[in-house]
Amino acid sequence: MRHITSGQGRVAQVGRAIAWIQQNFRKRFSIERLAAETGMSPSSLHEHFRAVTAMTPLQFQKQLRLQDARSLMLVQDFDVTTAAFHVGYESPSQFSREYRRHFGEPPARDIARLRAAPGLAVVA
C-alpha cells in the first residue's frame, strides 16, 4: 500500500501510464515511448498495465478513442468520418469495424438507437 500512495512502485507507474494515455489518446504513440514516459521497460509496462487494467495500453487507447468518438457523434452531432479523424483514426472503415466490435453495431445505427432511447436528453 505504501508503494501506491508514495507514487512509487509498478501500480503508480501504471497510473502514470494511464494518465499519459488519457491526455494523448488521439495521437499515435509507441509502447517504447510510453514506457520511457513512465520509467519502465516495454515488457514490464505491458505486463503490469495488463495486470492492473485487464487490457494492453493500445487496447486502452482504442477504448478511449471509441468512447470519445461516440460522445462526439451523440452530443456534438459529428458525422462518423469526422469523429473518426478527430479521435485519431486514419481510416474511417477501420474505425467503423472497431466501433462495431466494441459497441455491437455500426456507428450510425448505434447513435440513432441512442438518440431514440426514451429518457435520453442530449444537450448540444
One Martini backbone bead per residue (centre of mass of N, CA, C, O) as a GRO file, in nm:
protein
  124
    1MET     BB    1   0.057   0.064  -0.019
    2ARG     BB    2   0.297   0.260  -0.004
    3HIS     BB    3   0.360   0.257  -0.314
    4ILE     BB    4   0.099   0.390  -0.409
    5THR     BB    5   0.105   0.655  -0.221
    6SER     BB    6   0.416   0.738  -0.306
    7GLY     BB    7   0.455   0.696  -0.631
    8GLN     BB    8   0.554   0.409  -0.629
    9GLY     BB    9   0.581   0.166  -0.832
   10ARG     BB   10   0.392  -0.005  -1.058
   11VAL     BB   11   0.111   0.117  -1.012
   12ALA     BB   12   0.202   0.411  -1.041
   13GLN     BB   13   0.313   0.378  -1.328
   14VAL     BB   14   0.044   0.295  -1.451
   15GLY     BB   15  -0.101   0.555  -1.372
   16ARG     BB   16   0.078   0.731  -1.554
   17ALA     BB   17   0.005   0.588  -1.816
   18ILE     BB   18  -0.295   0.647  -1.810
   19ALA     BB   19  -0.272   0.955  -1.802
   20TRP     BB   20  -0.115   0.982  -2.066
   21ILE     BB   21  -0.324   0.853  -2.251
   22GLN     BB   22  -0.559   1.049  -2.181
   23GLN     BB   23  -0.391   1.301  -2.304
   24ASN     BB   24  -0.295   1.115  -2.593
   25PHE     BB   25  -0.515   0.932  -2.757
   26ARG     BB   26  -0.513   1.087  -3.046
   27LYS     BB   27  -0.230   0.985  -3.063
   28ARG     BB   28   0.043   0.848  -3.176
   29PHE     BB   29   0.209   0.561  -3.019
   30SER     BB   30   0.453   0.399  -2.833
   31ILE     BB   31   0.559   0.178  -2.605
   32GLU     BB   32   0.839   0.299  -2.572
   33ARG     BB   33   0.745   0.584  -2.498
   34LEU     BB   34   0.567   0.510  -2.257
   35ALA     BB   35   0.788   0.372  -2.096
   36ALA     BB   36   0.967   0.623  -2.072
   37GLU     BB   37   0.753   0.804  -1.926
   38THR     BB   38   0.743   0.570  -1.673
   39GLY     BB   39   1.013   0.396  -1.621
   40MET     BB   40   0.989   0.148  -1.823
   41SER     BB   41   0.970  -0.131  -1.972
   42PRO     BB   42   0.788  -0.263  -2.217
   43SER     BB   43   0.734  -0.540  -2.078
   44SER     BB   44   0.652  -0.428  -1.801
   45LEU     BB   45   0.424  -0.251  -1.889
   46HIS     BB   46   0.249  -0.466  -2.013
   47GLU     BB   47   0.219  -0.649  -1.766
   48HIS     BB   48   0.112  -0.430  -1.557
   49PHE     BB   49  -0.117  -0.309  -1.717
   50ARG     BB   50  -0.278  -0.573  -1.747
   51ALA     BB   51  -0.309  -0.631  -1.441
   52VAL     BB   52  -0.475  -0.360  -1.384
   53THR     BB   53  -0.679  -0.344  -1.667
   54ALA     BB   54  -0.711  -0.599  -1.873
   55MET     BB   55  -0.515  -0.442  -2.078
   56THR     BB   56  -0.369  -0.282  -2.315
   57PRO     BB   57  -0.262   0.020  -2.406
   58LEU     BB   58  -0.396   0.008  -2.693
   59GLN     BB   59  -0.676  -0.078  -2.594
   60PHE     BB   60  -0.720   0.169  -2.419
   61GLN     BB   61  -0.700   0.377  -2.641
   62LYS     BB   62  -0.931   0.267  -2.814
   63GLN     BB   63  -1.153   0.306  -2.604
   64LEU     BB   64  -1.125   0.612  -2.582
   65ARG     BB   65  -1.181   0.678  -2.877
   66LEU     BB   66  -1.464   0.548  -2.896
   67GLN     BB   67  -1.599   0.711  -2.670
   68ASP     BB   68  -1.542   0.990  -2.791
   69ALA     BB   69  -1.683   0.950  -3.062
   70ARG     BB   70  -1.961   0.891  -2.951
   71SER     BB   71  -1.994   1.164  -2.812
   72LEU     BB   72  -1.961   1.343  -3.064
   73MET     BB   73  -2.206   1.222  -3.218
   74LEU     BB   74  -2.424   1.269  -2.995
   75VAL     BB   75  -2.365   1.572  -2.890
   76GLN     BB   76  -2.213   1.720  -3.163
   77ASP     BB   77  -2.293   1.587  -3.445
   78PHE     BB   78  -2.099   1.405  -3.567
   79ASP     BB   79  -1.973   1.241  -3.806
   80VAL     BB   80  -1.809   0.957  -3.856
   81THR     BB   81  -1.553   1.064  -4.001
   82THR     BB   82  -1.492   1.304  -3.817
   83ALA     BB   83  -1.467   1.144  -3.556
   84ALA     BB   84  -1.242   0.958  -3.640
   85PHE     BB   85  -1.028   1.179  -3.698
   86HIS     BB   86  -1.044   1.332  -3.423
   87VAL     BB   87  -0.940   1.059  -3.252
   88GLY     BB   88  -0.705   0.924  -3.474
   89TYR     BB   89  -0.807   0.808  -3.722
   90GLU     BB   90  -0.720   0.708  -4.067
   91SER     BB   91  -0.978   0.503  -4.092
   92PRO     BB   92  -1.314   0.471  -4.124
   93SER     BB   93  -1.332   0.160  -4.157
   94GLN     BB   94  -1.178   0.086  -3.904
   95PHE     BB   95  -1.356   0.235  -3.710
   96SER     BB   96  -1.621   0.082  -3.773
   97ARG     BB   97  -1.520  -0.197  -3.694
   98GLU     BB   98  -1.440  -0.127  -3.398
   99TYR     BB   99  -1.709  -0.016  -3.311
  100ARG     BB  100  -1.876  -0.270  -3.358
  101ARG     BB  101  -1.713  -0.452  -3.169
  102HIS     BB  102  -1.765  -0.274  -2.912
  103PHE     BB  103  -2.100  -0.192  -2.951
  104GLY     BB  104  -2.255  -0.396  -3.182
  105GLU     BB  105  -2.266  -0.149  -3.391
  106PRO     BB  106  -2.286   0.076  -3.601
  107PRO     BB  107  -2.257   0.403  -3.559
  108ALA     BB  108  -2.524   0.515  -3.681
  109ARG     BB  109  -2.711   0.310  -3.538
  110ASP     BB  110  -2.628   0.367  -3.248
  111ILE     BB  111  -2.702   0.668  -3.241
  112ALA     BB  112  -2.998   0.636  -3.318
  113ARG     BB  113  -3.071   0.460  -3.075
  114LEU     BB  114  -2.987   0.660  -2.853
  115ARG     BB  115  -3.177   0.895  -2.945
  116ALA     BB  116  -3.446   0.705  -2.915
  117ALA     BB  117  -3.418   0.688  -2.628
  118PRO     BB  118  -3.575   0.698  -2.349
  119GLY     BB  119  -3.460   0.974  -2.151
  120LEU     BB  120  -3.274   1.114  -2.355
  121ALA     BB  121  -3.067   1.401  -2.299
  122VAL     BB  122  -2.940   1.612  -2.545
  123VAL     BB  123  -2.680   1.851  -2.513
  124ALA     BB  124  -2.526   2.094  -2.736
   0.00000   0.00000   0.00000
